[in-house]
Amino acid sequence: MRSACVPQPVPDPRLAAVSCDAFALIGVVDATLDDEALRDVTAGAVLPVGSSPCALGYAGHQFGSYVAQLGDGRACLLGDVGAEADQSDGLRWEIQLKGSGPTAYSRGFDGRAVLRSSVREYLASEAMAGLGIATTRALSLVVSPLNVYREDVEPAAVLMRMARSHIRFGSFQYLAQFGGAGARADLECLAESVIERSMDHLDSGDYGGLLACCVERTAALLAAWQCEGFAHGVMNTDNMSIDGDTIDYGPYAFIDTFDPTFTPNTTDVGGRYAFGRQPSVALWNLGRLAEALVPILDREQAQAAVDRYAEQFNDAFSARMRRKLGLDDAEPSDEELITDLLATLASGRGDYAAFFRRLCDYDPSDASSRTTLCATLADPRLLDSWLARYDDRLTREGARERSARMRRANPLYVLKNWVAQYAIERVEAGDDAELERLRVAFSDPYCAYDGLERFSVLADRPHSDTKLGCSS
């Protein structure tokens, strides 16, 4: 399950990006682009003191089909930091290099990452954190003129990222497949490690609590994805974190037009991981995790934990959507109000992010604000019925500085694929400053930044709904 590996540095590395916010989480407050020592570590040329680099093996269901042997084919785990009392958040973080060369699980491939996918992951992980969505974090991005061969010849990059842990549903599946007493002992060992590392509110041996915690965190994660219009694209069980974090950013997308059938992945021809199917896919994946835990967990207890997912998802989804709608109090009719809004946005091909940001300034007594809001749909008349009910709901809610609160729940900047592509092109041209400007904006996407108006969700841009391949 764990194999030693040695990072292979890229030639002529350039430290193109450093996330000060992420570095602060591990107590580093002086990370800069001109730090040669930092460049060497983040490029894989120098190992941090105490590092014992390794790659992790795991299994997983990929598009529904079980694959018994997978693993970190282009990622090298360096170790963990942040356990000391003087660290800023008190958590332990695992540090990993992605794109640092082949490992025991590379299956004959080069173990490299391309600049394109690395910029996308760098921005996405920091943007998700800015939205308050559980995620791995990006520490740095190193780029190199080294040629990497994918669909085209592309420059290489190395991403340094961190997570509470890199244990996946597929990590437990890998151990469970061997059966017998040995598998049970290994599963217990891995479960104890997870409890100690990121579920320390549980007692040792509480494997039912581990699964229940994973179910709850996954439900909260999926609710956040759906509320913020995030489509992961490759929800295989080996891409699902046991900690309930978003992990493995590939052909993801934040949706433009609200379309539950949209999938950002060109290889997902059947739409298994379409945006609207993500909550049910997560439930299916949790079922596979529960099956893997059966050797160390009573089957009925496992099923009971998984059965709570739907309620937990609905509660988390409703609470977040009420915040987006500016509603403090919960009413029985809210579920129907939310459901009908999403159906209206889908039928009217509404711009999801722009609609909610414009809703922040909606005033039932102001005809112009109503016109502006309705213009986000192809047929503005579709909103008439829903707005009448929303107006009544706002009247019952009362005036509570709704607009200001809603602006902290509905982002002004969203990492659409065209924005990511712009950042990629700027880094390719050697302009790393634009990448940092975008990262800062996405780290707090709710307020306006000078000079970034064209990246606002309110900017007049055509929808693209771009799809990408897994190498992205």
Legacy VTK file of the C-alpha trace (Angstrom):
# vtk DataFile Version 3.0
C-alpha trace
ASCII
DATASET POLYDATA
POINTS 472 float
0.000 0.000 0.000
2.992 2.305 0.485
6.056 2.260 -1.764
9.198 4.345 -1.464
9.829 6.818 -4.263
12.345 9.517 -5.108
11.188 12.789 -6.679
12.830 13.562 -9.987
13.239 17.346 -10.324
12.264 19.107 -13.510
14.976 20.986 -15.425
15.179 24.800 -15.271
12.429 25.128 -12.663
10.628 28.449 -12.213
8.661 29.028 -9.039
5.583 30.545 -10.652
3.171 30.676 -7.723
3.175 30.552 -3.952
-0.010 30.551 -1.878
0.794 32.562 1.223
-2.590 31.604 2.666
-1.870 27.889 2.373
1.704 28.200 3.640
0.410 30.080 6.685
-1.569 26.977 7.647
1.706 25.141 8.256
3.350 28.067 10.009
5.360 29.427 7.066
4.884 33.187 6.748
7.821 34.196 4.553
7.341 32.098 1.390
8.285 34.143 -1.686
8.816 33.521 -5.390
12.484 34.519 -5.203
13.345 32.023 -2.463
15.750 29.612 -4.170
15.633 27.127 -1.307
11.843 27.016 -1.521
12.026 26.584 -5.287
14.357 23.609 -4.922
12.083 21.890 -2.390
8.886 22.533 -4.327
10.525 21.341 -7.557
11.574 18.064 -5.938
15.294 18.816 -6.200
15.848 18.898 -2.423
13.987 16.842 0.161
12.761 18.548 3.335
14.542 17.512 6.513
13.005 14.321 7.892
11.207 13.421 4.675
10.704 9.770 3.723
9.006 10.103 0.339
6.539 7.449 -0.736
3.634 6.810 -3.073
0.357 5.329 -1.861
-1.395 2.376 -3.446
-5.165 1.972 -3.488
-7.979 0.421 -5.473
-11.216 1.931 -6.685
-14.362 1.864 -8.747
-13.686 3.843 -11.921
-16.906 4.748 -13.740
-18.564 1.917 -11.831
-16.009 -0.805 -12.640
-13.720 -2.086 -9.910
-9.964 -1.828 -10.463
-7.932 -3.756 -7.901
-4.623 -1.933 -8.285
-4.332 1.829 -8.584
-2.135 4.335 -6.803
-0.207 7.578 -6.872
1.189 7.359 -10.374
2.503 10.919 -10.423
2.368 11.995 -6.785
4.994 11.644 -4.096
4.097 12.041 -0.421
6.940 13.848 1.365
5.654 13.659 4.943
3.567 15.695 7.319
3.940 18.995 9.146
1.952 21.195 11.457
1.682 19.031 14.553
3.638 21.461 16.747
1.706 23.638 19.137
2.933 26.870 17.563
1.442 26.079 14.157
-1.415 28.357 13.145
-4.325 25.942 13.057
-3.109 23.008 15.157
-3.718 20.483 12.360
-1.296 18.047 10.829
-0.973 18.349 7.064
0.452 15.847 4.622
2.643 17.438 1.953
2.714 15.942 -1.528
4.442 16.711 -4.821
2.347 16.094 -7.915
4.192 15.686 -11.197
7.564 14.806 -9.698
8.211 11.701 -11.795
7.294 8.010 -11.906
6.413 5.861 -8.907
5.709 2.183 -8.389
2.129 2.895 -9.511
2.856 4.834 -12.728
2.141 1.776 -14.919
4.957 2.674 -17.301
4.033 6.335 -17.693
6.239 9.342 -16.981
4.696 10.471 -13.684
4.673 14.063 -14.860
1.988 16.728 -14.722
1.442 19.336 -17.405
1.349 23.075 -16.780
-2.281 23.237 -17.893
-3.654 20.793 -15.324
-1.374 22.102 -12.586
-2.527 25.710 -12.964
-6.118 24.488 -12.897
-5.588 22.542 -9.680
-3.613 25.357 -8.067
-6.409 27.851 -8.650
-9.276 25.444 -8.002
-8.123 24.263 -4.597
-7.610 27.834 -3.411
-10.909 28.967 -4.944
-12.773 26.163 -3.183
-11.194 27.168 0.117
-12.356 30.726 -0.535
-15.900 29.428 -0.953
-15.639 27.571 2.345
-15.663 24.149 0.688
-13.513 21.375 2.163
-10.521 20.795 -0.107
-6.896 19.900 -0.467
-4.759 23.045 -0.625
-2.156 24.185 -3.118
1.116 25.464 -1.700
3.099 26.231 -4.820
3.471 25.777 -8.550
6.774 25.160 -10.340
6.900 25.236 -14.147
9.567 23.886 -16.493
10.343 23.808 -20.226
10.481 19.997 -20.031
8.273 18.491 -22.741
5.439 16.243 -21.578
3.489 14.232 -24.122
-0.297 14.035 -23.675
-2.840 14.918 -26.356
-0.224 17.475 -27.396
3.315 18.321 -26.324
3.036 20.530 -23.241
5.400 22.061 -20.670
5.779 20.253 -17.362
4.889 21.517 -13.901
5.122 20.347 -10.310
2.377 21.185 -7.840
2.982 21.027 -4.110
-0.284 20.377 -2.325
-1.376 19.375 1.147
-4.303 17.618 2.785
-5.363 16.449 6.201
-4.646 13.055 4.703
-4.525 11.512 1.250
-6.446 8.400 2.312
-9.295 7.591 -0.068
-12.291 5.294 -0.107
-10.160 3.172 -2.422
-7.458 2.835 0.248
-9.858 0.749 2.329
-11.099 -1.095 -0.743
-7.533 -2.108 -1.563
-7.005 -3.735 1.843
-10.442 -5.359 2.027
-10.051 -7.231 -1.262
-7.455 -9.616 0.204
-9.785 -10.994 2.882
-8.853 -13.018 5.943
-7.275 -12.043 9.240
-4.477 -10.137 7.558
-6.900 -7.826 5.778
-8.795 -7.240 9.003
-5.612 -6.277 10.836
-4.570 -3.929 8.021
-8.010 -2.321 7.898
-7.936 -1.755 11.643
-4.473 -0.214 11.379
-5.562 2.172 8.630
-8.782 3.051 10.442
-6.855 3.823 13.639
-4.553 6.096 11.647
-7.520 8.014 10.233
-9.112 8.374 13.672
-5.872 9.622 15.209
-5.120 12.017 12.388
-8.395 13.660 11.466
-11.199 12.226 13.600
-9.648 12.504 17.037
-13.059 13.153 18.592
-13.624 9.400 18.180
-12.347 6.708 20.510
-9.884 4.119 19.305
-11.760 1.221 17.737
-14.863 3.270 16.915
-14.996 2.236 13.271
-18.713 2.831 13.099
-18.028 6.400 14.173
-15.375 6.671 11.460
-17.850 5.708 8.756
-20.562 7.924 10.221
-18.147 10.858 10.279
-17.121 10.200 6.675
-20.779 10.020 5.610
-21.584 13.308 7.328
-18.548 15.097 5.880
-19.241 13.741 2.408
-22.877 14.855 2.608
-21.754 18.360 3.601
-19.194 18.385 0.786
-21.702 17.368 -1.885
-24.217 19.897 -0.616
-21.592 22.620 -1.013
-20.666 21.407 -4.517
-24.293 21.514 -5.625
-24.998 24.904 -4.089
-21.917 26.494 -5.669
-22.323 24.832 -9.071
-19.167 22.710 -8.938
-18.898 19.618 -11.128
-15.973 17.362 -10.189
-16.000 15.261 -13.319
-14.338 12.056 -12.041
-16.053 10.850 -8.865
-14.389 7.441 -8.777
-14.036 5.921 -5.313
-10.279 6.436 -5.540
-10.975 10.171 -5.935
-13.089 10.391 -2.769
-11.308 11.525 0.403
-12.024 9.732 3.668
-11.922 13.191 5.284
-14.649 14.590 3.057
-12.312 16.934 1.194
-12.409 17.752 -2.505
-9.414 15.966 -3.994
-7.919 15.282 -7.439
-8.927 18.222 -9.590
-9.079 17.048 -13.188
-11.715 18.041 -15.763
-13.762 19.946 -13.194
-15.973 22.916 -14.013
-18.054 25.531 -12.288
-21.202 25.496 -14.379
-22.246 28.454 -16.525
-25.748 27.573 -17.673
-27.611 25.695 -14.960
-27.947 22.222 -16.439
-28.187 19.155 -14.172
-27.152 16.917 -17.093
-23.880 18.756 -17.689
-20.671 16.765 -17.277
-17.309 18.519 -17.727
-15.476 15.315 -18.672
-15.200 14.360 -22.361
-14.689 10.702 -21.416
-17.902 10.553 -19.362
-20.001 9.754 -22.414
-22.829 8.252 -20.366
-23.048 11.186 -17.981
-22.398 9.020 -14.919
-20.810 11.980 -13.133
-23.126 14.684 -14.463
-23.616 17.642 -12.157
-27.113 16.647 -11.063
-26.076 13.060 -10.343
-23.220 13.900 -7.993
-25.154 13.497 -4.714
-26.396 10.014 -5.677
-22.933 9.006 -6.918
-21.470 9.995 -3.559
-24.058 7.800 -1.818
-23.136 4.875 -4.098
-19.461 5.426 -3.330
-20.166 5.479 0.402
-21.877 2.124 -0.035
-18.674 0.714 -1.503
-16.694 2.131 1.414
-19.119 0.536 3.861
-18.652 -2.814 2.144
-14.891 -2.491 2.512
-15.267 -1.813 6.233
-17.489 -4.832 6.909
-14.538 -6.978 8.122
-14.069 -4.558 11.031
-17.607 -3.207 11.331
-21.020 -4.757 11.861
-22.914 -4.750 8.558
-26.100 -3.325 10.083
-24.149 -0.540 11.768
-22.451 0.262 8.465
-25.770 0.397 6.634
-27.288 2.609 9.316
-24.465 5.134 8.871
-24.889 5.219 5.094
-28.669 5.500 5.423
-28.232 8.859 7.173
-26.591 10.395 4.109
-29.782 11.581 2.403
-31.031 13.452 5.469
-27.616 14.975 6.145
-27.227 16.062 2.534
-30.698 17.609 2.417
-30.151 19.480 5.694
-26.769 20.853 4.576
-28.047 21.708 1.091
-31.143 23.495 2.397
-29.161 25.486 4.945
-26.624 26.685 2.365
-29.293 27.501 -0.204
-31.247 29.518 2.369
-28.108 31.585 2.956
-27.775 32.144 -0.792
-31.412 33.239 -0.890
-31.011 35.543 2.121
-33.331 33.536 4.365
-32.441 33.151 8.037
-35.495 31.265 9.224
-36.418 27.806 7.968
-39.959 27.211 6.757
-41.558 23.964 5.523
-42.164 25.548 2.119
-38.468 26.349 1.574
-37.685 22.992 -0.003
-40.312 23.556 -2.688
-39.133 27.150 -3.196
-35.551 25.962 -3.766
-36.539 23.028 -5.966
-38.771 25.193 -8.156
-36.056 27.826 -8.535
-33.557 25.256 -9.780
-36.122 23.840 -12.175
-36.802 27.340 -13.471
-33.098 28.056 -13.945
-32.713 24.763 -15.818
-35.668 25.344 -18.137
-34.640 28.955 -18.718
-30.937 28.081 -19.172
-30.121 30.613 -16.512
-26.627 31.789 -15.656
-26.285 30.204 -12.215
-23.667 32.410 -10.556
-24.892 35.640 -12.140
-28.475 34.945 -11.048
-27.546 34.546 -7.385
-25.213 37.554 -7.362
-27.912 39.727 -8.941
-30.424 38.357 -6.462
-28.363 40.077 -3.745
-29.572 43.455 -5.072
-33.103 42.394 -5.898
-35.770 44.716 -4.494
-39.391 43.585 -4.949
-40.475 47.230 -5.137
-37.922 48.164 -7.823
-38.952 47.202 -11.369
-35.444 47.766 -12.762
-33.843 45.311 -10.332
-36.471 42.770 -11.304
-35.680 43.293 -15.005
-31.948 42.903 -14.373
-32.496 39.683 -12.451
-34.852 38.160 -15.007
-32.390 38.915 -17.806
-30.188 36.080 -16.551
-32.691 33.638 -18.116
-33.282 33.051 -21.799
-36.996 33.773 -21.220
-37.348 36.336 -18.390
-41.058 35.535 -17.940
-40.182 32.149 -16.472
-39.258 33.801 -13.173
-42.576 35.571 -12.660
-44.294 32.827 -10.694
-41.252 32.033 -8.573
-40.529 35.676 -7.767
-44.081 36.170 -6.534
-43.547 33.407 -3.968
-40.076 34.687 -3.115
-41.481 38.166 -2.507
-44.000 36.716 -0.063
-41.221 34.762 1.641
-39.113 37.916 2.027
-42.080 39.724 3.540
-42.454 37.027 6.186
-38.685 37.017 6.767
-38.592 40.741 7.419
-35.865 43.280 6.660
-32.548 42.042 8.088
-29.902 43.673 5.893
-30.515 40.926 3.382
-28.358 42.287 0.558
-25.161 42.561 2.596
-25.579 39.050 3.987
-26.290 37.609 0.563
-23.122 39.163 -0.880
-21.150 37.034 1.584
-22.943 33.910 0.358
-22.906 34.481 -3.406
-19.484 34.986 -5.018
-18.664 37.781 -7.424
-15.775 35.749 -8.856
-16.125 32.114 -9.893
-13.355 30.005 -11.443
-15.006 29.276 -14.767
-12.975 27.277 -17.272
-12.353 30.313 -19.460
-10.779 32.098 -16.484
-8.553 29.096 -15.790
-7.549 29.035 -19.458
-6.623 32.711 -19.303
-4.401 32.009 -16.285
-2.772 29.083 -18.102
-1.926 31.259 -21.080
-0.452 33.985 -18.882
1.807 31.523 -17.044
2.880 29.997 -20.350
3.864 33.515 -21.424
5.865 34.008 -18.229
3.382 36.399 -16.601
3.029 34.861 -13.146
1.645 38.050 -11.592
-1.784 37.484 -13.131
-1.974 34.042 -11.500
-1.403 35.582 -8.095
-3.973 38.327 -8.712
-6.577 35.704 -9.576
-5.644 33.544 -6.589
-6.136 36.484 -4.242
-9.526 37.255 -5.787
-10.688 33.660 -5.508
-9.437 33.412 -1.927
-12.184 35.902 -1.014
-14.496 35.899 -4.026
-17.286 37.934 -2.477
-15.849 41.451 -2.734
-14.786 43.486 -5.780
-11.138 43.884 -6.823
-9.863 46.737 -8.965
-8.812 45.653 -12.434
-10.615 42.310 -12.303
-14.041 43.473 -13.426
-13.982 41.346 -16.565
-13.676 38.196 -14.440
-16.820 39.027 -12.464
-19.830 36.748 -12.858
-21.721 39.891 -13.877
-19.455 40.550 -16.864
-21.102 40.037 -20.230
-19.511 36.866 -21.580
-20.983 34.037 -23.669
-21.478 30.689 -21.968
-19.087 27.987 -23.034
-19.767 24.892 -20.883
-16.339 23.666 -21.977
-15.515 19.988 -21.502
-12.050 18.636 -20.819
-10.276 15.288 -20.743
-8.898 13.560 -17.667
-5.385 14.814 -18.370
-6.716 18.276 -17.593
LINES 1 473
472 0 1 2 3 4 5 6 7 8 9 10 11 12 13 14 15 16 17 18 19 20 21 22 23 24 25 26 27 28 29 30 31 32 33 34 35 36 37 38 39 40 41 42 43 44 45 46 47 48 49 50 51 52 53 54 55 56 57 58 59 60 61 62 63 64 65 66 67 68 69 70 71 72 73 74 75 76 77 78 79 80 81 82 83 84 85 86 87 88 89 90 91 92 93 94 95 96 97 98 99 100 101 102 103 104 105 106 107 108 109 110 111 112 113 114 115 116 117 118 119 120 121 122 123 124 125 126 127 128 129 130 131 132 133 134 135 136 137 138 139 140 141 142 143 144 145 146 147 148 149 150 151 152 153 154 155 156 157 158 159 160 161 162 163 164 165 166 167 168 169 170 171 172 173 174 175 176 177 178 179 180 181 182 183 184 185 186 187 188 189 190 191 192 193 194 195 196 197 198 199 200 201 202 203 204 205 206 207 208 209 210 211 212 213 214 215 216 217 218 219 220 221 222 223 224 225 226 227 228 229 230 231 232 233 234 235 236 237 238 239 240 241 242 243 244 245 246 247 248 249 250 251 252 253 254 255 256 257 258 259 260 261 262 263 264 265 266 267 268 269 270 271 272 273 274 275 276 277 278 279 280 281 282 283 284 285 286 287 288 289 290 291 292 293 294 295 296 297 298 299 300 301 302 303 304 305 306 307 308 309 310 311 312 313 314 315 316 317 318 319 320 321 322 323 324 325 326 327 328 329 330 331 332 333 334 335 336 337 338 339 340 341 342 343 344 345 346 347 348 349 350 351 352 353 354 355 356 357 358 359 360 361 362 363 364 365 366 367 368 369 370 371 372 373 374 375 376 377 378 379 380 381 382 383 384 385 386 387 388 389 390 391 392 393 394 395 396 397 398 399 400 401 402 403 404 405 406 407 408 409 410 411 412 413 414 415 416 417 418 419 420 421 422 423 424 425 426 427 428 429 430 431 432 433 434 435 436 437 438 439 440 441 442 443 444 445 446 447 448 449 450 451 452 453 454 455 456 457 458 459 460 461 462 463 464 465 466 467 468 469 470 471
